[in-house]
Amino acid sequence: MGRPPILPTDQKFALVLRVLTGELTAAEAARNAGVSEQSVSNWRRQFIEGARVGLAGEGGRDTEDASRVAELTQENATLKATIGELYIELRKYGRSTAGRGPVRGRQAHPVPRFK
């Protein structure tokens, strides 16, 4: 027997739903699609696993992903706070000439003169 035809996801989805609702048996669905009963059983298993993952955790994420998102959110908040503190420090020292071009008639960083 040759390789079974590749069915579009929508057709697999429709077949699996008909099997899960009892409208068709796995054998009938396989005959209708021209695939093996094992293929239909695999699609059913994948469908159920996908549904389980979709319902797990926060917004479809499992608990490991959710904890990683929480960790990254905390790190992001810390970095934002640090940037804010550094910005305040820079403003505290005034508007320096750093980032601006040299002012005419004056050096941006005067050279100390010794007597």
Backbone as JSON Lines, residues from 0, in Angstrom:
{"i":0,"aa":"M","n":[0.85,-1.18,0.0],"ca":[0.0,0.0,0.0],"c":[0.88,1.23,0.0]}
{"i":1,"aa":"G","n":[0.53,2.26,-0.79],"ca":[1.31,3.48,-0.89],"c":[1.12,4.4,0.3]}
{"i":2,"aa":"R","n":[1.81,5.48,0.23],"ca":[1.74,6.48,1.3],"c":[0.34,7.11,1.3]}
{"i":3,"aa":"P","n":[-0.25,7.35,2.49],"ca":[-1.59,7.95,2.55],"c":[-1.55,9.4,2.06]}
{"i":4,"aa":"P","n":[-2.67,9.87,1.55],"ca":[-2.7,11.25,1.06],"c":[-2.53,12.24,2.21]}
{"i":5,"aa":"I","n":[-1.94,13.38,1.89],"ca":[-1.79,14.43,2.89],"c":[-3.06,15.25,2.87]}
{"i":6,"aa":"L","n":[-3.76,15.25,3.98],"ca":[-5.01,15.99,4.07],"c":[-4.77,17.37,4.68]}
{"i":7,"aa":"P","n":[-5.49,18.36,4.21],"ca":[-5.39,19.68,4.82],"c":[-5.86,19.63,6.28]}
{"i":8,"aa":"T","n":[-5.34,20.53,7.08],"ca":[-5.67,20.56,8.5],"c":[-7.17,20.67,8.73]}
{"i":9,"aa":"D","n":[-7.87,21.46,7.93],"ca":[-9.31,21.63,8.11],"c":[-10.06,20.31,7.95]}
{"i":10,"aa":"Q","n":[-9.63,19.49,6.99],"ca":[-10.29,18.2,6.79],"c":[-10.0,17.25,7.96]}
{"i":11,"aa":"K","n":[-8.76,17.25,8.43],"ca":[-8.43,16.42,9.6],"c":[-9.27,16.85,10.79]}
{"i":12,"aa":"F","n":[-9.36,18.17,11.0],"ca":[-10.12,18.74,12.11],"c":[-11.58,18.28,12.05]}
{"i":13,"aa":"A","n":[-12.18,18.39,10.87],"ca":[-13.58,18.01,10.7],"c":[-13.78,16.51,10.97]}
{"i":14,"aa":"L","n":[-12.85,15.68,10.47],"ca":[-12.96,14.24,10.71],"c":[-12.84,13.91,12.19]}
{"i":15,"aa":"V","n":[-11.87,14.51,12.85],"ca":[-11.67,14.22,14.28],"c":[-12.9,14.64,15.08]}
{"i":16,"aa":"L","n":[-13.46,15.8,14.76],"ca":[-14.66,16.24,15.47],"c":[-15.81,15.25,15.27]}
{"i":17,"aa":"R","n":[-15.96,14.75,14.06],"ca":[-17.03,13.78,13.8],"c":[-16.8,12.48,14.56]}
{"i":18,"aa":"V","n":[-15.53,12.1,14.72],"ca":[-15.21,10.89,15.49],"c":[-15.49,11.14,16.96]}
{"i":19,"aa":"L","n":[-15.05,12.3,17.49],"ca":[-15.25,12.61,18.9],"c":[-16.71,12.74,19.29]}
{"i":20,"aa":"T","n":[-17.54,13.23,18.36],"ca":[-18.97,13.38,18.66],"c":[-19.74,12.07,18.46]}
{"i":21,"aa":"G","n":[-19.08,11.06,17.91],"ca":[-19.73,9.78,17.7],"c":[-20.47,9.68,16.39]}
{"i":22,"aa":"E","n":[-20.36,10.69,15.56],"ca":[-21.02,10.67,14.26],"c":[-20.41,9.6,13.36]}
{"i":23,"aa":"L","n":[-19.08,9.42,13.47],"ca":[-18.36,8.4,12.71],"c":[-17.46,7.61,13.66]}
{"i":24,"aa":"T","n":[-17.19,6.38,13.28],"ca":[-16.15,5.63,13.99],"c":[-14.82,5.98,13.34]}
{"i":25,"aa":"A","n":[-13.73,5.63,14.02],"ca":[-12.4,5.89,13.45],"c":[-12.25,5.15,12.12]}
{"i":26,"aa":"A","n":[-12.79,3.94,12.03],"ca":[-12.69,3.15,10.81],"c":[-13.46,3.83,9.67]}
{"i":27,"aa":"E","n":[-14.66,4.33,9.95],"ca":[-15.44,5.01,8.92],"c":[-14.75,6.29,8.46]}
{"i":28,"aa":"A","n":[-14.21,7.05,9.41],"ca":[-13.51,8.28,9.07],"c":[-12.29,7.98,8.2]}
{"i":29,"aa":"A","n":[-11.58,6.9,8.54],"ca":[-10.41,6.51,7.76],"c":[-10.8,6.14,6.34]}
{"i":30,"aa":"R","n":[-11.88,5.38,6.18],"ca":[-12.34,5.0,4.84],"c":[-12.75,6.25,4.04]}
{"i":31,"aa":"N","n":[-13.46,7.16,4.67],"ca":[-13.9,8.39,3.99],"c":[-12.71,9.23,3.51]}
{"i":32,"aa":"A","n":[-11.65,9.26,4.31],"ca":[-10.49,10.11,3.98],"c":[-9.46,9.37,3.15]}
{"i":33,"aa":"G","n":[-9.59,8.05,3.05],"ca":[-8.6,7.27,2.3],"c":[-7.28,7.13,3.03]}
{"i":34,"aa":"V","n":[-7.36,7.07,4.36],"ca":[-6.16,6.91,5.19],"c":[-6.37,5.73,6.12]}
{"i":35,"aa":"S","n":[-5.34,5.39,6.86],"ca":[-5.45,4.27,7.79],"c":[-6.19,4.69,9.05]}
{"i":36,"aa":"E","n":[-6.73,3.71,9.73],"ca":[-7.41,3.96,11.0],"c":[-6.4,4.5,12.02]}
{"i":37,"aa":"Q","n":[-5.16,4.03,11.92],"ca":[-4.1,4.5,12.81],"c":[-3.87,6.0,12.65]}
{"i":38,"aa":"S","n":[-3.93,6.49,11.4],"ca":[-3.77,7.93,11.16],"c":[-4.86,8.72,11.86]}
{"i":39,"aa":"V","n":[-6.1,8.26,11.74],"ca":[-7.21,8.94,12.39],"c":[-7.03,8.92,13.91]}
{"i":40,"aa":"S","n":[-6.58,7.8,14.44],"ca":[-6.34,7.71,15.89],"c":[-5.24,8.66,16.32]}
{"i":41,"aa":"N","n":[-4.19,8.78,15.51],"ca":[-3.11,9.72,15.82],"c":[-3.61,11.17,15.81]}
{"i":42,"aa":"W","n":[-4.44,11.52,14.82],"ca":[-4.98,12.87,14.75],"c":[-5.85,13.17,15.97]}
{"i":43,"aa":"R","n":[-6.63,12.17,16.37],"ca":[-7.49,12.33,17.55],"c":[-6.64,12.58,18.79]}
{"i":44,"aa":"R","n":[-5.57,11.81,18.95],"ca":[-4.67,11.96,20.1],"c":[-4.01,13.34,20.08]}
{"i":45,"aa":"Q","n":[-3.53,13.77,18.89],"ca":[-2.89,15.09,18.77],"c":[-3.88,16.21,19.07]}
{"i":46,"aa":"F","n":[-5.12,16.04,18.64],"ca":[-6.16,17.03,18.89],"c":[-6.4,17.18,20.39]}
{"i":47,"aa":"I","n":[-6.51,16.06,21.07],"ca":[-6.76,16.09,22.51],"c":[-5.57,16.67,23.27]}
{"i":48,"aa":"E","n":[-4.35,16.3,22.87],"ca":[-3.15,16.87,23.51],"c":[-3.08,18.37,23.29]}
{"i":49,"aa":"G","n":[-3.39,18.81,22.08],"ca":[-3.38,20.24,21.78],"c":[-4.42,20.99,22.61]}
{"i":50,"aa":"A","n":[-5.58,20.4,22.79],"ca":[-6.61,21.02,23.61],"c":[-6.16,21.12,25.06]}
{"i":51,"aa":"R","n":[-5.49,20.09,25.55],"ca":[-5.01,20.08,26.93],"c":[-3.98,21.2,27.13]}
{"i":52,"aa":"V","n":[-3.06,21.35,26.19],"ca":[-2.04,22.41,26.27],"c":[-2.7,23.77,26.19]}
{"i":53,"aa":"G","n":[-3.71,23.89,25.31],"ca":[-4.4,25.16,25.16],"c":[-5.12,25.6,26.41]}
{"i":54,"aa":"L","n":[-5.58,24.65,27.21],"ca":[-6.31,24.98,28.42],"c":[-5.42,25.09,29.66]}
{"i":55,"aa":"A","n":[-4.18,24.68,29.54],"ca":[-3.28,24.67,30.69],"c":[-2.7,26.05,30.94]}
{"i":56,"aa":"G","n":[-2.42,26.31,32.19],"ca":[-1.67,27.5,32.57],"c":[-2.37,28.8,32.22]}
{"i":57,"aa":"E","n":[-1.56,29.83,32.06],"ca":[-2.02,31.19,31.85],"c":[-2.11,31.49,30.36]}
{"i":58,"aa":"G","n":[-3.31,31.66,29.86],"ca":[-3.48,32.0,28.45],"c":[-2.98,30.91,27.52]}
{"i":59,"aa":"G","n":[-3.09,29.64,27.93],"ca":[-2.65,28.53,27.09],"c":[-1.21,28.13,27.33]}
{"i":60,"aa":"R","n":[-0.51,28.83,28.19],"ca":[0.88,28.46,28.47],"c":[0.89,27.47,29.63]}
{"i":61,"aa":"D","n":[1.83,26.56,29.59],"ca":[1.95,25.67,30.73],"c":[2.64,26.43,31.86]}
{"i":62,"aa":"T","n":[2.73,25.82,33.02],"ca":[3.24,26.52,34.2],"c":[4.69,26.95,34.04]}
{"i":63,"aa":"E","n":[5.5,26.19,33.32],"ca":[6.9,26.57,33.11],"c":[6.99,27.84,32.28]}
{"i":64,"aa":"D","n":[6.21,27.92,31.22],"ca":[6.19,29.13,30.4],"c":[5.66,30.32,31.19]}
{"i":65,"aa":"A","n":[4.63,30.09,31.99],"ca":[4.05,31.17,32.78],"c":[5.06,31.7,33.78]}
{"i":66,"aa":"S","n":[5.84,30.82,34.41],"ca":[6.84,31.3,35.37],"c":[7.96,32.05,34.65]}
{"i":67,"aa":"R","n":[8.32,31.65,33.45],"ca":[9.35,32.35,32.69],"c":[8.85,33.74,32.3]}
{"i":68,"aa":"V","n":[7.58,33.85,31.92],"ca":[7.01,35.15,31.58],"c":[7.01,36.05,32.81]}
{"i":69,"aa":"A","n":[6.65,35.5,33.97],"ca":[6.66,36.29,35.2],"c":[8.07,36.76,35.54]}
{"i":70,"aa":"E","n":[9.04,35.9,35.34],"ca":[10.45,36.25,35.6],"c":[10.9,37.38,34.68]}
{"i":71,"aa":"L","n":[10.57,37.28,33.4],"ca":[10.96,38.3,32.44],"c":[10.23,39.63,32.7]}
{"i":72,"aa":"T","n":[8.99,39.55,33.15],"ca":[8.24,40.75,33.48],"c":[8.89,41.48,34.64]}
{"i":73,"aa":"Q","n":[9.33,40.72,35.66],"ca":[10.01,41.31,36.81],"c":[11.34,41.93,36.37]}
{"i":74,"aa":"E","n":[12.1,41.24,35.54],"ca":[13.37,41.76,35.07],"c":[13.16,43.05,34.27]}
{"i":75,"aa":"N","n":[12.12,43.08,33.45],"ca":[11.8,44.26,32.67],"c":[11.49,45.44,33.58]}
{"i":76,"aa":"A","n":[10.72,45.21,34.63],"ca":[10.38,46.28,35.57],"c":[11.64,46.81,36.27]}
{"i":77,"aa":"T","n":[12.53,45.9,36.65],"ca":[13.78,46.3,37.3],"c":[14.64,47.15,36.36]}
{"i":78,"aa":"L","n":[14.74,46.72,35.11],"ca":[15.53,47.48,34.14],"c":[14.93,48.86,33.89]}
{"i":79,"aa":"K","n":[13.62,48.95,33.82],"ca":[12.97,50.25,33.62],"c":[13.24,51.16,34.81]}
{"i":80,"aa":"A","n":[13.18,50.62,36.01],"ca":[13.46,51.42,37.2],"c":[14.9,51.92,37.19]}
{"i":81,"aa":"T","n":[15.83,51.06,36.8],"ca":[17.24,51.43,36.74],"c":[17.46,52.54,35.72]}
{"i":82,"aa":"I","n":[16.83,52.41,34.56],"ca":[16.95,53.45,33.53],"c":[16.4,54.77,34.06]}
{"i":83,"aa":"G","n":[15.28,54.71,34.76],"ca":[14.69,55.92,35.32],"c":[15.62,56.59,36.33]}
{"i":84,"aa":"E","n":[16.23,55.78,37.2],"ca":[17.17,56.32,38.19],"c":[18.37,56.96,37.52]}
{"i":85,"aa":"L","n":[18.91,56.32,36.49],"ca":[20.05,56.87,35.78],"c":[19.68,58.18,35.08]}
{"i":86,"aa":"Y","n":[18.48,58.25,34.55],"ca":[18.02,59.46,33.9],"c":[17.95,60.61,34.91]}
{"i":87,"aa":"I","n":[17.42,60.32,36.09],"ca":[17.34,61.34,37.14],"c":[18.73,61.8,37.55]}
{"i":88,"aa":"E","n":[19.67,60.87,37.68],"ca":[21.05,61.23,38.02],"c":[21.64,62.15,36.97]}
{"i":89,"aa":"L","n":[21.43,61.84,35.71],"ca":[21.95,62.69,34.64],"c":[21.34,64.09,34.7]}
{"i":90,"aa":"R","n":[20.07,64.17,34.97],"ca":[19.41,65.48,35.06],"c":[19.88,66.25,36.28]}
{"i":91,"aa":"K","n":[20.21,65.53,37.35],"ca":[20.67,66.18,38.58],"c":[21.96,66.95,38.33]}
{"i":92,"aa":"Y","n":[22.8,66.46,37.47],"ca":[24.06,67.11,37.17],"c":[23.92,68.15,36.07]}
{"i":93,"aa":"G","n":[22.72,68.44,35.71],"ca":[22.47,69.5,34.74],"c":[22.56,69.02,33.32]}
{"i":94,"aa":"R","n":[22.27,69.9,32.49],"ca":[22.32,69.58,31.07],"c":[23.76,69.76,30.61]}
{"i":95,"aa":"S","n":[24.48,68.68,30.61],"ca":[25.9,68.75,30.27],"c":[26.06,68.95,28.77]}
{"i":96,"aa":"T","n":[27.27,69.22,28.38],"ca":[27.55,69.4,26.96],"c":[27.77,68.07,26.27]}
{"i":97,"aa":"A","n":[27.74,66.99,27.01],"ca":[27.89,65.67,26.38],"c":[26.73,65.47,25.42]}
{"i":98,"aa":"G","n":[27.05,65.07,24.24],"ca":[26.03,64.85,23.23],"c":[25.8,66.06,22.35]}
{"i":99,"aa":"R","n":[26.3,67.22,22.79],"ca":[26.21,68.42,21.96],"c":[27.58,68.68,21.37]}
{"i":100,"aa":"G","n":[27.6,69.42,20.34],"ca":[28.87,69.8,19.72],"c":[29.58,70.85,20.57]}
{"i":101,"aa":"P","n":[30.87,71.09,20.32],"ca":[31.59,72.09,21.11],"c":[31.01,73.49,20.86]}
{"i":102,"aa":"V","n":[31.04,74.29,21.91],"ca":[30.53,75.66,21.83],"c":[31.65,76.55,21.29]}
{"i":103,"aa":"R","n":[31.33,77.46,20.41],"ca":[32.34,78.33,19.81],"c":[32.98,79.2,20.89]}
{"i":104,"aa":"G","n":[34.29,79.33,20.78],"ca":[35.02,80.19,21.7],"c":[35.27,79.53,23.05]}
{"i":105,"aa":"R","n":[34.83,78.3,23.22],"ca":[34.99,77.62,24.5],"c":[35.18,76.14,24.24]}
{"i":106,"aa":"Q","n":[36.06,75.53,24.98],"ca":[36.26,74.09,24.83],"c":[35.2,73.37,25.66]}
{"i":107,"aa":"A","n":[34.77,72.23,25.15],"ca":[33.76,71.46,25.87],"c":[34.33,70.97,27.2]}
{"i":108,"aa":"H","n":[35.58,70.57,27.22],"ca":[36.23,70.1,28.44],"c":[37.54,70.88,28.58]}
{"i":109,"aa":"P","n":[37.55,71.94,29.38],"ca":[38.75,72.76,29.47],"c":[39.92,71.98,30.04]}
{"i":110,"aa":"V","n":[41.08,72.29,29.53],"ca":[42.31,71.65,29.99],"c":[42.82,72.43,31.2]}
{"i":111,"aa":"P","n":[43.06,71.74,32.32],"ca":[43.54,72.46,33.5],"c":[44.92,73.08,33.25]}
{"i":112,"aa":"R","n":[45.15,74.27,33.76],"ca":[46.44,74.95,33.61],"c":[47.15,74.97,34.95]}
{"i":113,"aa":"F","n":[48.39,74.61,34.91],"ca":[49.18,74.62,36.13],"c":[50.14,75.79,36.09]}
{"i":114,"aa":"K","n":[50.4,76.45,37.2],"ca":[51.33,77.58,37.25],"c":[52.71,77.14,37.55]}
